[in-house]
Amino acid sequence: MDEIFKQQVYEVAKLIPKGRVSTYGAIAKAVGYPNHSRHVGKAMGGCPEDVPAHRVISSSGTLSVPEFQKKLEAEGIALENLRIKEFKKIFWDPMVEL
């Protein structure tokens, strides 16, 4: 995977505010690769600790990594069965927000 792509993904992910979430697809689109959400997922799997990977989820509002539930709940995000409650309300779209 291209190192520049990964760095762009990490920089966008760092901008997601506490209490909000974004998706793999939204980040892929924001860095100029709209059909590469799986690549974003792979990049997030090995991201540095200063990247809030727990705030990046699937487009269905479901956590891909169940271990992230506690981190999200600590930020005030409500979940039920690994699914974000009120997902559309807390979704952070980098194409709109930046």
Secondary structure, 3 states (H helix, E strand, C coil): CCHHHHHHHHHHHHCCCCCCEEEHHHHHHHCCCCCCHHHHHHHHHCCCCCCCHHHEECCCCECCCHHHHHHHHHCCCCEECCEECCHHHHECCHHHHC
